[in-house]
């Protein structure tokens, strides 16, 4: 289902491109999906990119800390 999620996120980005929050929400979910698929380096890169713009976004810092420990 994580692969399906990644495909749907791309669709959501197109449909909701006028909403500035869309980028952050989809990046957050994309990072989690990538992590779940075992693409740890890519997940960390996506989360770092998100947190560079929004350091306090959801539980991003906590997730990133956990991911870096593993």
mmCIF file of the N, C-alpha and C atoms, coordinates in Angstrom:
data_MODEL
# 
_entry.id   MODEL 
# 
loop_
_atom_site.group_PDB 
_atom_site.id 
_atom_site.type_symbol 
_atom_site.label_atom_id 
_atom_site.label_alt_id 
_atom_site.label_comp_id 
_atom_site.label_asym_id 
_atom_site.label_entity_id 
_atom_site.label_seq_id 
_atom_site.pdbx_PDB_ins_code 
_atom_site.Cartn_x 
_atom_site.Cartn_y 
_atom_site.Cartn_z 
_atom_site.occupancy 
_atom_site.B_iso_or_equiv 
_atom_site.pdbx_formal_charge 
_atom_site.auth_seq_id 
_atom_site.auth_comp_id 
_atom_site.auth_asym_id 
_atom_site.auth_atom_id 
_atom_site.pdbx_PDB_model_num 
ATOM 1   N N  . UNK A 1 1  ? 0.803  -1.198 0.000  1.00 0.00 ? 1  UNK A N  1 
ATOM 2   C CA . UNK A 1 1  ? 0.000  0.000  0.000  1.00 0.00 ? 1  UNK A CA 1 
ATOM 3   C C  . UNK A 1 1  ? 0.853  1.272  0.000  1.00 0.00 ? 1  UNK A C  1 
ATOM 4   N N  . UNK A 1 2  ? 2.093  1.146  0.442  1.00 0.00 ? 2  UNK A N  1 
ATOM 5   C CA . UNK A 1 2  ? 2.955  2.328  0.477  1.00 0.00 ? 2  UNK A CA 1 
ATOM 6   C C  . UNK A 1 2  ? 3.289  2.824  -0.930 1.00 0.00 ? 2  UNK A C  1 
ATOM 7   N N  . UNK A 1 3  ? 3.437  1.907  -1.863 1.00 0.00 ? 3  UNK A N  1 
ATOM 8   C CA . UNK A 1 3  ? 3.692  2.303  -3.252 1.00 0.00 ? 3  UNK A CA 1 
ATOM 9   C C  . UNK A 1 3  ? 2.479  3.048  -3.792 1.00 0.00 ? 3  UNK A C  1 
ATOM 10  N N  . UNK A 1 4  ? 1.289  2.561  -3.467 1.00 0.00 ? 4  UNK A N  1 
ATOM 11  C CA . UNK A 1 4  ? 0.058  3.247  -3.878 1.00 0.00 ? 4  UNK A CA 1 
ATOM 12  C C  . UNK A 1 4  ? 0.015  4.653  -3.289 1.00 0.00 ? 4  UNK A C  1 
ATOM 13  N N  . UNK A 1 5  ? 0.408  4.763  -2.038 1.00 0.00 ? 5  UNK A N  1 
ATOM 14  C CA . UNK A 1 5  ? 0.433  6.070  -1.382 1.00 0.00 ? 5  UNK A CA 1 
ATOM 15  C C  . UNK A 1 5  ? 1.344  7.033  -2.128 1.00 0.00 ? 5  UNK A C  1 
ATOM 16  N N  . UNK A 1 6  ? 2.520  6.580  -2.516 1.00 0.00 ? 6  UNK A N  1 
ATOM 17  C CA . UNK A 1 6  ? 3.444  7.449  -3.245 1.00 0.00 ? 6  UNK A CA 1 
ATOM 18  C C  . UNK A 1 6  ? 2.831  7.939  -4.556 1.00 0.00 ? 6  UNK A C  1 
ATOM 19  N N  . UNK A 1 7  ? 2.114  7.063  -5.246 1.00 0.00 ? 7  UNK A N  1 
ATOM 20  C CA . UNK A 1 7  ? 1.454  7.472  -6.493 1.00 0.00 ? 7  UNK A CA 1 
ATOM 21  C C  . UNK A 1 7  ? 0.333  8.470  -6.223 1.00 0.00 ? 7  UNK A C  1 
ATOM 22  N N  . UNK A 1 8  ? -0.418 8.237  -5.174 1.00 0.00 ? 8  UNK A N  1 
ATOM 23  C CA . UNK A 1 8  ? -1.512 9.147  -4.834 1.00 0.00 ? 8  UNK A CA 1 
ATOM 24  C C  . UNK A 1 8  ? -1.002 10.513 -4.385 1.00 0.00 ? 8  UNK A C  1 
ATOM 25  N N  . UNK A 1 9  ? 0.128  10.528 -3.719 1.00 0.00 ? 9  UNK A N  1 
ATOM 26  C CA . UNK A 1 9  ? 0.691  11.810 -3.277 1.00 0.00 ? 9  UNK A CA 1 
ATOM 27  C C  . UNK A 1 9  ? 1.010  12.704 -4.468 1.00 0.00 ? 9  UNK A C  1 
ATOM 28  N N  . UNK A 1 10 ? 1.519  12.114 -5.526 1.00 0.00 ? 10 UNK A N  1 
ATOM 29  C CA . UNK A 1 10 ? 1.809  12.891 -6.736 1.00 0.00 ? 10 UNK A CA 1 
ATOM 30  C C  . UNK A 1 10 ? 0.513  13.476 -7.305 1.00 0.00 ? 10 UNK A C  1 
ATOM 31  N N  . UNK A 1 11 ? -0.551 12.682 -7.275 1.00 0.00 ? 11 UNK A N  1 
ATOM 32  C CA . UNK A 1 11 ? -1.845 13.153 -7.780 1.00 0.00 ? 11 UNK A CA 1 
ATOM 33  C C  . UNK A 1 11 ? -2.392 14.279 -6.903 1.00 0.00 ? 11 UNK A C  1 
ATOM 34  N N  . UNK A 1 12 ? -2.280 14.116 -5.599 1.00 0.00 ? 12 UNK A N  1 
ATOM 35  C CA . UNK A 1 12 ? -2.755 15.146 -4.666 1.00 0.00 ? 12 UNK A CA 1 
ATOM 36  C C  . UNK A 1 12 ? -1.994 16.451 -4.875 1.00 0.00 ? 12 UNK A C  1 
ATOM 37  N N  . UNK A 1 13 ? -0.693 16.348 -5.092 1.00 0.00 ? 13 UNK A N  1 
ATOM 38  C CA . UNK A 1 13 ? 0.111  17.555 -5.321 1.00 0.00 ? 13 UNK A CA 1 
ATOM 39  C C  . UNK A 1 13 ? -0.391 18.335 -6.527 1.00 0.00 ? 13 UNK A C  1 
ATOM 40  N N  . UNK A 1 14 ? -0.778 17.625 -7.566 1.00 0.00 ? 14 UNK A N  1 
ATOM 41  C CA . UNK A 1 14 ? -1.296 18.290 -8.756 1.00 0.00 ? 14 UNK A CA 1 
ATOM 42  C C  . UNK A 1 14 ? -2.664 18.903 -8.504 1.00 0.00 ? 14 UNK A C  1 
ATOM 43  N N  . UNK A 1 15 ? -3.526 18.153 -7.837 1.00 0.00 ? 15 UNK A N  1 
ATOM 44  C CA . UNK A 1 15 ? -4.890 18.626 -7.604 1.00 0.00 ? 15 UNK A CA 1 
ATOM 45  C C  . UNK A 1 15 ? -4.969 19.760 -6.594 1.00 0.00 ? 15 UNK A C  1 
ATOM 46  N N  . UNK A 1 16 ? -4.057 19.769 -5.645 1.00 0.00 ? 16 UNK A N  1 
ATOM 47  C CA . UNK A 1 16 ? -4.093 20.764 -4.570 1.00 0.00 ? 16 UNK A CA 1 
ATOM 48  C C  . UNK A 1 16 ? -2.915 21.739 -4.626 1.00 0.00 ? 16 UNK A C  1 
ATOM 49  N N  . UNK A 1 17 ? -2.383 21.952 -5.795 1.00 0.00 ? 17 UNK A N  1 
ATOM 50  C CA . UNK A 1 17 ? -1.174 22.769 -5.923 1.00 0.00 ? 17 UNK A CA 1 
ATOM 51  C C  . UNK A 1 17 ? -1.363 24.214 -5.458 1.00 0.00 ? 17 UNK A C  1 
ATOM 52  N N  . UNK A 1 18 ? -2.598 24.696 -5.450 1.00 0.00 ? 18 UNK A N  1 
ATOM 53  C CA . UNK A 1 18 ? -2.826 26.078 -5.019 1.00 0.00 ? 18 UNK A CA 1 
ATOM 54  C C  . UNK A 1 18 ? -2.734 26.242 -3.500 1.00 0.00 ? 18 UNK A C  1 
ATOM 55  N N  . UNK A 1 19 ? -2.820 25.153 -2.776 1.00 0.00 ? 19 UNK A N  1 
ATOM 56  C CA . UNK A 1 19 ? -2.739 25.193 -1.316 1.00 0.00 ? 19 UNK A CA 1 
ATOM 57  C C  . UNK A 1 19 ? -1.275 25.046 -0.894 1.00 0.00 ? 19 UNK A C  1 
ATOM 58  N N  . UNK A 1 20 ? -0.734 26.047 -0.252 1.00 0.00 ? 20 UNK A N  1 
ATOM 59  C CA . UNK A 1 20 ? 0.681  26.034 0.123  1.00 0.00 ? 20 UNK A CA 1 
ATOM 60  C C  . UNK A 1 20 ? 1.016  24.923 1.118  1.00 0.00 ? 20 UNK A C  1 
ATOM 61  N N  . UNK A 1 21 ? 0.047  24.451 1.848  1.00 0.00 ? 21 UNK A N  1 
ATOM 62  C CA . UNK A 1 21 ? 0.274  23.388 2.831  1.00 0.00 ? 21 UNK A CA 1 
ATOM 63  C C  . UNK A 1 21 ? 0.464  22.022 2.172  1.00 0.00 ? 21 UNK A C  1 
ATOM 64  N N  . UNK A 1 22 ? 0.038  21.900 0.936  1.00 0.00 ? 22 UNK A N  1 
ATOM 65  C CA . UNK A 1 22 ? 0.104  20.614 0.236  1.00 0.00 ? 22 UNK A CA 1 
ATOM 66  C C  . UNK A 1 22 ? 1.527  20.084 0.168  1.00 0.00 ? 22 UNK A C  1 
ATOM 67  N N  . UNK A 1 23 ? 2.475  20.928 -0.182 1.00 0.00 ? 23 UNK A N  1 
ATOM 68  C CA . UNK A 1 23 ? 3.866  20.482 -0.287 1.00 0.00 ? 23 UNK A CA 1 
ATOM 69  C C  . UNK A 1 23 ? 4.349  19.861 1.014  1.00 0.00 ? 23 UNK A C  1 
ATOM 70  N N  . UNK A 1 24 ? 4.077  20.515 2.123  1.00 0.00 ? 24 UNK A N  1 
ATOM 71  C CA . UNK A 1 24 ? 4.570  20.041 3.406  1.00 0.00 ? 24 UNK A CA 1 
ATOM 72  C C  . UNK A 1 24 ? 3.890  18.740 3.817  1.00 0.00 ? 24 UNK A C  1 
ATOM 73  N N  . UNK A 1 25 ? 2.589  18.670 3.635  1.00 0.00 ? 25 UNK A N  1 
ATOM 74  C CA . UNK A 1 25 ? 1.849  17.464 4.006  1.00 0.00 ? 25 UNK A CA 1 
ATOM 75  C C  . UNK A 1 25 ? 2.272  16.265 3.164  1.00 0.00 ? 25 UNK A C  1 
ATOM 76  N N  . UNK A 1 26 ? 2.426  16.464 1.865  1.00 0.00 ? 26 UNK A N  1 
ATOM 77  C CA . UNK A 1 26 ? 2.805  15.341 1.009  1.00 0.00 ? 26 UNK A CA 1 
ATOM 78  C C  . UNK A 1 26 ? 4.260  14.931 1.241  1.00 0.00 ? 26 UNK A C  1 
ATOM 79  N N  . UNK A 1 27 ? 5.127  15.881 1.521  1.00 0.00 ? 27 UNK A N  1 
ATOM 80  C CA . UNK A 1 27 ? 6.526  15.543 1.811  1.00 0.00 ? 27 UNK A CA 1 
ATOM 81  C C  . UNK A 1 27 ? 6.614  14.719 3.088  1.00 0.00 ? 27 UNK A C  1 
ATOM 82  N N  . UNK A 1 28 ? 5.849  15.082 4.086  1.00 0.00 ? 28 UNK A N  1 
ATOM 83  C CA . UNK A 1 28 ? 5.838  14.365 5.354  1.00 0.00 ? 28 UNK A CA 1 
ATOM 84  C C  . UNK A 1 28 ? 5.384  12.923 5.149  1.00 0.00 ? 28 UNK A C  1 
ATOM 85  N N  . UNK A 1 29 ? 4.311  12.749 4.410  1.00 0.00 ? 29 UNK A N  1 
ATOM 86  C CA . UNK A 1 29 ? 3.805  11.401 4.122  1.00 0.00 ? 29 UNK A CA 1 
ATOM 87  C C  . UNK A 1 29 ? 4.752  10.628 3.203  1.00 0.00 ? 29 UNK A C  1 
ATOM 88  N N  . UNK A 1 30 ? 5.346  11.316 2.234  1.00 0.00 ? 30 UNK A N  1 
ATOM 89  C CA . UNK A 1 30 ? 6.287  10.669 1.317  1.00 0.00 ? 30 UNK A CA 1 
ATOM 90  C C  . UNK A 1 30 ? 7.492  10.113 2.097  1.00 0.00 ? 30 UNK A C  1 
ATOM 91  N N  . UNK A 1 31 ? 8.006  10.892 3.021  1.00 0.00 ? 31 UNK A N  1 
ATOM 92  C CA . UNK A 1 31 ? 9.144  10.436 3.817  1.00 0.00 ? 31 UNK A CA 1 
ATOM 93  C C  . UNK A 1 31 ? 8.784  9.175  4.601  1.00 0.00 ? 31 UNK A C  1 
ATOM 94  N N  . UNK A 1 32 ? 7.605  9.162  5.192  1.00 0.00 ? 32 UNK A N  1 
ATOM 95  C CA . UNK A 1 32 ? 7.187  7.990  5.958  1.00 0.00 ? 32 UNK A CA 1 
ATOM 96  C C  . UNK A 1 32 ? 6.993  6.772  5.061  1.00 0.00 ? 32 UNK A C  1 
ATOM 97  N N  . UNK A 1 33 ? 6.432  6.974  3.879  1.00 0.00 ? 33 UNK A N  1 
ATOM 98  C CA . UNK A 1 33 ? 6.237  5.864  2.941  1.00 0.00 ? 33 UNK A CA 1 
ATOM 99  C C  . UNK A 1 33 ? 7.581  5.309  2.480  1.00 0.00 ? 33 UNK A C  1 
ATOM 100 N N  . UNK A 1 34 ? 8.509  6.197  2.163  1.00 0.00 ? 34 UNK A N  1 
ATOM 101 C CA . UNK A 1 34 ? 9.827  5.753  1.736  1.00 0.00 ? 34 UNK A CA 1 
ATOM 102 C C  . UNK A 1 34 ? 10.518 4.959  2.841  1.00 0.00 ? 34 UNK A C  1 
ATOM 103 N N  . UNK A 1 35 ? 10.389 5.436  4.063  1.00 0.00 ? 35 UNK A N  1 
ATOM 104 C CA . UNK A 1 35 ? 10.979 4.710  5.189  1.00 0.00 ? 35 UNK A CA 1 
ATOM 105 C C  . UNK A 1 35 ? 10.364 3.316  5.294  1.00 0.00 ? 35 UNK A C  1 
ATOM 106 N N  . UNK A 1 36 ? 9.059  3.253  5.176  1.00 0.00 ? 36 UNK A N  1 
ATOM 107 C CA . UNK A 1 36 ? 8.367  1.982  5.254  1.00 0.00 ? 36 UNK A CA 1 
ATOM 108 C C  . UNK A 1 36 ? 8.768  1.017  4.154  1.00 0.00 ? 36 UNK A C  1 
ATOM 109 N N  . UNK A 1 37 ? 9.178  1.546  3.020  1.00 0.00 ? 37 UNK A N  1 
ATOM 110 C CA . UNK A 1 37 ? 9.624  0.723  1.901  1.00 0.00 ? 37 UNK A CA 1 
ATOM 111 C C  . UNK A 1 37 ? 11.110 0.367  1.997  1.00 0.00 ? 37 UNK A C  1 
ATOM 112 N N  . UNK A 1 38 ? 11.743 0.819  3.051  1.00 0.00 ? 38 UNK A N  1 
ATOM 113 C CA . UNK A 1 38 ? 13.155 0.506  3.244  1.00 0.00 ? 38 UNK A CA 1 
ATOM 114 C C  . UNK A 1 38 ? 14.106 1.449  2.539  1.00 0.00 ? 38 UNK A C  1 
ATOM 115 N N  . UNK A 1 39 ? 13.589 2.532  1.985  1.00 0.00 ? 39 UNK A N  1 
ATOM 116 C CA . UNK A 1 39 ? 14.424 3.527  1.310  1.00 0.00 ? 39 UNK A CA 1 
ATOM 117 C C  . UNK A 1 39 ? 14.811 4.605  2.326  1.00 0.00 ? 39 UNK A C  1 
ATOM 118 N N  . UNK A 1 40 ? 15.616 4.189  3.268  1.00 0.00 ? 40 UNK A N  1 
ATOM 119 C CA . UNK A 1 40 ? 15.915 5.022  4.429  1.00 0.00 ? 40 UNK A CA 1 
ATOM 120 C C  . UNK A 1 40 ? 16.624 6.315  4.075  1.00 0.00 ? 40 UNK A C  1 
ATOM 121 N N  . UNK A 1 41 ? 17.611 6.238  3.197  1.00 0.00 ? 41 UNK A N  1 
ATOM 122 C CA . UNK A 1 41 ? 18.354 7.449  2.826  1.00 0.00 ? 41 UNK A CA 1 
ATOM 123 C C  . UNK A 1 41 ? 17.422 8.473  2.164  1.00 0.00 ? 41 UNK A C  1 
ATOM 124 N N  . UNK A 1 42 ? 16.587 8.010  1.258  1.00 0.00 ? 42 UNK A N  1 
ATOM 125 C CA . UNK A 1 42 ? 15.648 8.911  0.574  1.00 0.00 ? 42 UNK A CA 1 
ATOM 126 C C  . UNK A 1 42 ? 14.662 9.509  1.571  1.00 0.00 ? 42 UNK A C  1 
ATOM 127 N N  . UNK A 1 43 ? 14.182 8.699  2.511  1.00 0.00 ? 43 UNK A N  1 
ATOM 128 C CA . UNK A 1 43 ? 13.239 9.190  3.513  1.00 0.00 ? 43 UNK A CA 1 
ATOM 129 C C  . UNK A 1 43 ? 13.860 10.296 4.356  1.00 0.00 ? 43 UNK A C  1 
ATOM 130 N N  . UNK A 1 44 ? 15.104 10.084 4.762  1.00 0.00 ? 44 UNK A N  1 
ATOM 131 C CA . UNK A 1 44 ? 15.800 11.088 5.577  1.00 0.00 ? 44 UNK A CA 1 
ATOM 132 C C  . UNK A 1 44 ? 16.003 12.366 4.772  1.00 0.00 ? 44 UNK A C  1 
ATOM 133 N N  . UNK A 1 45 ? 16.357 12.249 3.512  1.00 0.00 ? 45 UNK A N  1 
ATOM 134 C CA . UNK A 1 45 ? 16.546 13.441 2.669  1.00 0.00 ? 45 UNK A CA 1 
ATOM 135 C C  . UNK A 1 45 ? 15.258 14.239 2.528  1.00 0.00 ? 45 UNK A C  1 
ATOM 136 N N  . UNK A 1 46 ? 14.149 13.549 2.303  1.00 0.00 ? 46 UNK A N  1 
ATOM 137 C CA . UNK A 1 46 ? 12.859 14.235 2.158  1.00 0.00 ? 46 UNK A CA 1 
ATOM 138 C C  . UNK A 1 46 ? 12.490 14.944 3.464  1.00 0.00 ? 46 UNK A C  1 
ATOM 139 N N  . UNK A 1 47 ? 12.674 14.243 4.580  1.00 0.00 ? 47 UNK A N  1 
ATOM 140 C CA . UNK A 1 47 ? 12.329 14.846 5.868  1.00 0.00 ? 47 UNK A CA 1 
ATOM 141 C C  . UNK A 1 47 ? 13.244 16.026 6.176  1.00 0.00 ? 47 UNK A C  1 
ATOM 142 N N  . UNK A 1 48 ? 14.531 15.904 5.888  1.00 0.00 ? 48 UNK A N  1 
ATOM 143 C CA . UNK A 1 48 ? 15.448 17.029 6.114  1.00 0.00 ? 48 UNK A CA 1 
ATOM 144 C C  . UNK A 1 48 ? 15.054 18.234 5.276  1.00 0.00 ? 48 UNK A C  1 
ATOM 145 N N  . UNK A 1 49 ? 14.652 17.989 4.048  1.00 0.00 ? 49 UNK A N  1 
ATOM 146 C CA . UNK A 1 49 ? 14.223 19.079 3.172  1.00 0.00 ? 49 UNK A CA 1 
ATOM 147 C C  . UNK A 1 49 ? 12.986 19.774 3.738  1.00 0.00 ? 49 UNK A C  1 
ATOM 148 N N  . UNK A 1 50 ? 12.054 18.990 4.187  1.00 0.00 ? 50 UNK A N  1 
ATOM 149 C CA . UNK A 1 50 ? 10.836 19.546 4.780  1.00 0.00 ? 50 UNK A CA 1 
ATOM 150 C C  . UNK A 1 50 ? 11.178 20.369 6.018  1.00 0.00 ? 50 UNK A C  1 
ATOM 151 N N  . UNK A 1 51 ? 11.999 19.812 6.872  1.00 0.00 ? 51 UNK A N  1 
ATOM 152 C CA . UNK A 1 51 ? 12.326 20.490 8.134  1.00 0.00 ? 51 UNK A CA 1 
ATOM 153 C C  . UNK A 1 51 ? 13.214 21.712 7.935  1.00 0.00 ? 51 UNK A C  1 
ATOM 154 N N  . UNK A 1 52 ? 13.898 21.801 6.810  1.00 0.00 ? 52 UNK A N  1 
ATOM 155 C CA . UNK A 1 52 ? 14.680 23.008 6.516  1.00 0.00 ? 52 UNK A CA 1 
ATOM 156 C C  . UNK A 1 52 ? 13.752 24.209 6.349  1.00 0.00 ? 52 UNK A C  1 
ATOM 157 N N  . UNK A 1 53 ? 12.562 23.962 5.825  1.00 0.00 ? 53 UNK A N  1 
ATOM 158 C CA . UNK A 1 53 ? 11.579 25.030 5.633  1.00 0.00 ? 53 UNK A CA 1 
ATOM 159 C C  . UNK A 1 53 ? 10.678 25.222 6.846  1.00 0.00 ? 53 UNK A C  1 
ATOM 160 N N  . UNK A 1 54 ? 10.336 24.107 7.475  1.00 0.00 ? 54 UNK A N  1 
ATOM 161 C CA . UNK A 1 54 ? 9.424  24.130 8.616  1.00 0.00 ? 54 UNK A CA 1 
ATOM 162 C C  . UNK A 1 54 ? 9.988  23.261 9.743  1.00 0.00 ? 54 UNK A C  1 
ATOM 163 N N  . UNK A 1 55 ? 10.902 23.793 10.538 1.00 0.00 ? 55 UNK A N  1 
ATOM 164 C CA . UNK A 1 55 ? 11.574 22.994 11.567 1.00 0.00 ? 55 UNK A CA 1 
ATOM 165 C C  . UNK A 1 55 ? 10.637 22.340 12.586 1.00 0.00 ? 55 UNK A C  1 
ATOM 166 N N  . UNK A 1 56 ? 9.488  22.907 12.819 1.00 0.00 ? 56 UNK A N  1 
ATOM 167 C CA . UNK A 1 56 ? 8.576  22.380 13.838 1.00 0.00 ? 56 UNK A CA 1 
ATOM 168 C C  . UNK A 1 56 ? 7.407  21.594 13.235 1.00 0.00 ? 56 UNK A C  1 
ATOM 169 N N  . UNK A 1 57 ? 7.544  21.158 11.973 1.00 0.00 ? 57 UNK A N  1 
ATOM 170 C CA . UNK A 1 57 ? 6.415  20.509 11.304 1.00 0.00 ? 57 UNK A CA 1 
ATOM 171 C C  . UNK A 1 57 ? 6.099  19.164 11.946 1.00 0.00 ? 57 UNK A C  1 
ATOM 172 N N  . UNK A 1 58 ? 4.894  19.049 12.447 1.00 0.00 ? 58 UNK A N  1 
ATOM 173 C CA . UNK A 1 58 ? 4.377  17.828 13.077 1.00 0.00 ? 58 UNK A CA 1 
ATOM 174 C C  . UNK A 1 58 ? 5.440  17.191 13.957 1.00 0.00 ? 58 UNK A C  1 
ATOM 175 N N  . UNK A 1 59 ? 5.633  15.919 13.833 1.00 0.00 ? 59 UNK A N  1 
ATOM 176 C CA . UNK A 1 59 ? 6.647  15.235 14.652 1.00 0.00 ? 59 UNK A CA 1 
ATOM 177 C C  . UNK A 1 59 ? 7.891  14.938 13.822 1.00 0.00 ? 59 UNK A C  1 
ATOM 178 N N  . UNK A 1 60 ? 8.151  15.787 12.840 1.00 0.00 ? 60 UNK A N  1 
ATOM 179 C CA . UNK A 1 60 ? 9.264  15.567 11.922 1.00 0.00 ? 60 UNK A CA 1 
ATOM 180 C C  . UNK A 1 60 ? 10.615 15.439 12.590 1.00 0.00 ? 60 UNK A C  1 
ATOM 181 N N  . UNK A 1 61 ? 10.894 16.292 13.545 1.00 0.00 ? 61 UNK A N  1 
ATOM 182 C CA . UNK A 1 61 ? 12.185 16.225 14.230 1.00 0.00 ? 61 UNK A CA 1 
ATOM 183 C C  . UNK A 1 61 ? 12.335 14.928 15.014 1.00 0.00 ? 61 UNK A C  1 
ATOM 184 N N  . UNK A 1 62 ? 11.263 14.497 15.643 1.00 0.00 ? 62 UNK A N  1 
ATOM 185 C CA . UNK A 1 62 ? 11.308 13.237 16.394 1.00 0.00 ? 62 UNK A CA 1 
ATOM 186 C C  . UNK A 1 62 ? 11.541 12.058 15.468 1.00 0.00 ? 62 UNK A C  1 
ATOM 187 N N  . UNK A 1 63 ? 10.814 12.035 14.355 1.00 0.00 ? 63 UNK A N  1 
ATOM 188 C CA . UNK A 1 63 ? 10.999 10.950 13.391 1.00 0.00 ? 63 UNK A CA 1 
ATOM 189 C C  . UNK A 1 63 ? 12.418 10.945 12.842 1.00 0.00 ? 63 UNK A C  1 
ATOM 190 N N  . UNK A 1 64 ? 12.903 12.105 12.479 1.00 0.00 ? 64 UNK A N  1 
ATOM 191 C CA . UNK A 1 64 ? 14.246 12.191 11.918 1.00 0.00 ? 64 UNK A CA 1 
ATOM 192 C C  . UNK A 1 64 ? 15.292 11.704 12.921 1.00 0.00 ? 64 UNK A C  1 
ATOM 193 N N  . UNK A 1 65 ? 15.136 12.065 14.168 1.00 0.00 ? 65 UNK A N  1 
ATOM 194 C CA . UNK A 1 65 ? 16.075 11.601 15.201 1.00 0.00 ? 65 UNK A CA 1 
ATOM 195 C C  . UNK A 1 65 ? 16.042 10.084 15.325 1.00 0.00 ? 65 UNK A C  1 
ATOM 196 N N  . UNK A 1 66 ? 14.850 9.510  15.335 1.00 0.00 ? 66 UNK A N  1 
ATOM 197 C CA . UNK A 1 66 ? 14.711 8.053  15.413 1.00 0.00 ? 66 UNK A CA 1 
ATOM 198 C C  . UNK A 1 66 ? 15.339 7.374  14.192 1.00 0.00 ? 66 UNK A C  1 
ATOM 199 N N  . UNK A 1 67 ? 15.063 7.919  13.030 1.00 0.00 ? 67 UNK A N  1 
ATOM 200 C CA . UNK A 1 67 ? 15.573 7.333  11.794 1.00 0.00 ? 67 UNK A CA 1 
ATOM 201 C C  . UNK A 1 67 ? 17.094 7.362  11.759 1.00 0.00 ? 67 UNK A C  1 
ATOM 202 N N  . UNK A 1 68 ? 17.674 8.439  12.194 1.00 0.00 ? 68 UNK A N  1 
ATOM 203 C CA . UNK A 1 68 ? 19.133 8.556  12.173 1.00 0.00 ? 68 UNK A CA 1 
ATOM 204 C C  . UNK A 1 68 ? 19.801 7.569  13.135 1.00 0.00 ? 68 UNK A C  1 
ATOM 205 N N  . UNK A 1 69 ? 19.094 7.177  14.180 1.00 0.00 ? 69 UNK A N  1 
ATOM 206 C CA . UNK A 1 69 ? 19.641 6.220  15.148 1.00 0.00 ? 69 UNK A CA 1 
ATOM 207 C C  . UNK A 1 69 ? 19.649 4.799  14.593 1.00 0.00 ? 69 UNK A C  1 
ATOM 208 N N  . UNK A 1 70 ? 18.787 4.544  13.629 1.00 0.00 ? 70 UNK A N  1 
ATOM 209 C CA . UNK A 1 70 ? 18.651 3.169  13.126 1.00 0.00 ? 70 UNK A CA 1 
ATOM 210 C C  . UNK A 1 70 ? 19.568 2.860  11.995 1.00 0.00 ? 70 UNK A C  1 
# 
